[in-house]
Every structure is written in C-alpha cells, then in structure tokens.
Amino acid sequence: MRLIRTQGRRARDAAAALAQLERRGGAALDAVLPAVQRIVKDVRRGGDRAMFRYAAKLDGLEDRARFRVTQEEMAQAWAATDAKLRDALSTAAILIRSFANGQMPRSGCVRATEGLAVGQVVRALDSVGCYVPSGRHPLPSTLLMTAIPAQVAGVGRIVAVSPKPAKETLAAAHLLGITEFYRVGGAHGVAALAYGTETLARVDKIVGPGNLYVTAAKRLVAFDCAIDMLAGPTEIVVTSERGDAAEIAADLVAQAEHDPEAVAIFVTTREELARRVMAEAKTQSKGNAVAKEALGRNGVAIVAGTVEEAREITNRLAPEHLTVDAAEDVEWVRSAGSVFVGGWSAQPLGDYISGPNHTLPTGGMARVRGGLSVNDFVKLITVQEYSAEGIAALGEKAALLGDAEGLTAHAAAIRMRVKKASRARRGRG
C-alpha cells in the first residue's frame, strides 16, 4: 500500500492520484474488446457450432452431453456437501430471500384528481441468465445472490451458467430448485444467453459478475439483451477515525484476495492510524499471493486534512463496498454500493449471508446506481384511466400543450374526448 497526504508539499500529486482513482475502471475492457467482438459475432452467427467450439477451447468442455447439468447431478452435489455447509447455504438463502421480499415493489392505484386514476402494475421479466464465475474460486454465493431475487420477482425462466461449476455451486442450484444450468461461460456464454443457440434459448436479461471478457461481452450485447451492470474488479473503502487497525486491514486484505486488480483504500485524517493499517495489511497478506499483489498495485491509504475532506473523498470515490465508524456516518454517504457500519460489520459478511446483494457497482458507478436487487427483475407498467369528469377537467389543458408543441393530432385526439364528455354531461343534464 502507498500513503497519500492531501495536504502539504505533495498536495498536487495527491490531487492527481485521487483523480486517477475516480477514473478507475473501463480502460481495461478496451484491451480485450477486439477478441470479445470476434467471439460474440461468431456465436451470434454460428449458434451451437461456434459456442461449443469456444467451450471446448476455453472451458475444456469436450463432451457435449455434459453441457446441460442434470437434476441428478445437482441433487448428488447437495447430498455430497457437508451438513454444516448445507446449513450455511440454507441460512444465507433465507436471509437473501427475506431482504429481496422487502424490496419488492407493489402494484397499486391512486386517484390523482377527480376523474383520473393512475397507478402501476408490477410484472416480472420472462427470463434471465445468471452468470456464476468459476475461475479462481467457486462462488455458490453468486448463484444465491442472482437467482433468489429473480425467484422473488416471479421470473418464469431462470438459467444458470458457469463454465466449470464447483460442487458447492451445483449444491446451491439444487437448494434453489434451479432446473436449467449449463456448463458454459466467458464471452461465448454471454453471447449464447443474449442471442440464443439451437441448444440454449436466449434470455431477456443477463446478470452476475465475471472477468474482463465476460464484462466486455455484456457491454457488447447490452443493446440486444438487457444487463444488470458492468461490474469490474472488487473495491473496498474504509473511512474511519477510530477503527481497529487490525480489523480494518483484515477487511482490506479480504476484498483484495478476490483479484490482483482489486482496489483497497483506507481514508482517515490520522496518519498514525493509516500507517498501522498499512503495516497490518502487509503482515496479514504475506501468505495470500493475490491479496499481496492487489495491495501492491492498488492499495492506498489516504490521509485527509479534515474529517469533512475525508468524507468528500469517499463520496468522490463512490466505492463498491464502504465501511464507516457509526450509524450516524451513513447520513453523509451519497455514493456507495453497500455500507457496513462499525467494527463488528466485517465486509465479507455482506458477500455471503447478510441479505443485501453482493453484486454491486464498481468503477465509480455507485454514483448512479445501487447493487443488484429484485427491482432488476421486474418491469413497472404505469396505468391511467380517465372518466368523463377527468377529461372535462384536464383535457383542454393537455390539448393546449399539444398545440404548443405543434402536434396537432395529439390535440385533436384529446379534444375529441372533451367534446364527447361535454355531450355526455349535457345528456345527463
């Protein structure tokens, strides 16, 4: 980790470093984009033939008969999973489902004014594809986090894909009752989900994190198939004035072990605390090669001049994960994917069992959106109903707006109803 002071002789260098941190993400996708474009184009045109060619080359799938995971395989994986882990998966699923249920928007109607009722109906997407990475680590938690909100939303068809699904991931699929699971991944898996092949029918939306190739493919297909977000390497910011150095470092190391490109940042006004956190992070990451590399590349301790500046820097960074000292600190947080409050709230708890989703915006995108939620799996369809009284009260005003915009047919369609309402009212008179 490196130390940055925002005040003093190196203030200009600090400002440049902070600006670079704000612009993180996105550039790395450009490097893989040409290769990803070829893959996506091939699968879109060639269907199964192209998809299986890439699956054999990149995923090691030699036997097409193993492409679709059977219900028996998922059941066997569940049976072979340690009872304590089955209990942990079940507990996580319960808490994730409970949180998603609380997020679910409601259908409803209100009377806006006399003669006008307006409202919304909530409809689930027809189909979604849940991408579960299976590279450096098995990630059954990602299947829970992507599939459960879709189930709560009422999505009719939920497809899971993972190039080399671990036993734990297959066990999680059995727990959730997933019926459609394919051994495919990478850019070719994303393309297959987006455009469909002879074997894998297309979906309406693709959700879930992945490597650079997966993320670049999601960006390419986004105009043809909805996606959740372009999630890059994981990020953690801890902003603290009184936290425990060992605990802060433990969270930094924990998120850093996800990826050599992970970003780990500590923000404080206390240089002594910053140096203790840096020393602890160095010690704790000694036996963890990935975390050590990530902290060396992207580990930063920022010493701000004031608490207000520390808070402003934090919001500028708009981190995926953020830890703060106390509940009152949440009041100043404007941009973050998920906030962890106090020393007891270890960030990895949110990766697994708390309930809120761990699929979160990275690269500063927390400035404009939150994490994956049940809202990503539904459509809100607005509804409006006028009566004769409503048209009489509002019709001419709306028609005048049509006149002002030069849209004469708009105005005419409205005035036709205004006249009809007037006749109806005279008839009643």
HELIX and SHEET records of a PDB file:
HELIX    1   1 ALA A   11  GLU A   22  1                                  12    
HELIX    2   2 ALA A   27  GLY A   46  1                                  20    
HELIX    3   3 ASP A   48  TYR A   54  1                                   7    
HELIX    4   4 ALA A   55  ASP A   59  3                                   5    
HELIX    5   5 ARG A   64  ARG A   66  5                                   3    
HELIX    6   6 GLN A   71  ALA A   80  1                                  10    
HELIX    7   7 ALA A   83  GLN A  103  1                                  21    
HELIX    8   8 PRO A  140  ALA A  153  1                                  14    
HELIX    9   9 LYS A  167  LEU A  176  1                                  10    
HELIX   10  10 GLY A  186  TYR A  195  1                                  10    
HELIX   11  11 LEU A  212  VAL A  221  1                                  10    
HELIX   12  12 ALA A  245  ALA A  256  1                                  12    
HELIX   13  13 GLU A  271  GLN A  284  1                                  14    
HELIX   14  14 ALA A  289  ASN A  298  1                                  10    
HELIX   15  15 VAL A  307  LEU A  317  1                                  11    
HELIX   16  16 ALA A  327  TRP A  332  5                                   6    
HELIX   17  17 GLN A  347  TYR A  352  1                                   6    
HELIX   18  18 MET A  365  ARG A  367  5                                   3    
HELIX   19  19 VAL A  374  PHE A  377  5                                   4    
HELIX   20  20 ALA A  388  ALA A  404  1                                  17    
HELIX   21  21 THR A  408  ARG A  428  1                                  21    
SHEET    1   A 6 ARG A   2  ARG A   5  0                                        
SHEET    2   A 6 GLY A 299  VAL A 303  1                                        
SHEET    3   A 6 VAL A 263  THR A 268  1                                        
SHEET    4   A 6 GLU A 235  THR A 239  1                                        
SHEET    5   A 6 HIS A 321  VAL A 324  1                                        
SHEET    6   A 6 SER A 338  VAL A 341  1                                        
SHEET    1   B 3 GLY A 108  THR A 113  0                                        
SHEET    2   B 3 LEU A 116  ALA A 124 -1                                        
SHEET    3   B 3 VAL A 378  TYR A 386 -1                                        
SHEET    1   C 5 GLU A 180  TYR A 182  0                                        
SHEET    2   C 5 ARG A 157  VAL A 161  1                                        
SHEET    3   C 5 SER A 127  TYR A 131  1                                        
SHEET    4   C 5 LYS A 205  VAL A 207  1                                        
SHEET    5   C 5 ALA A 226  ILE A 227  1                                        
END                                                                             
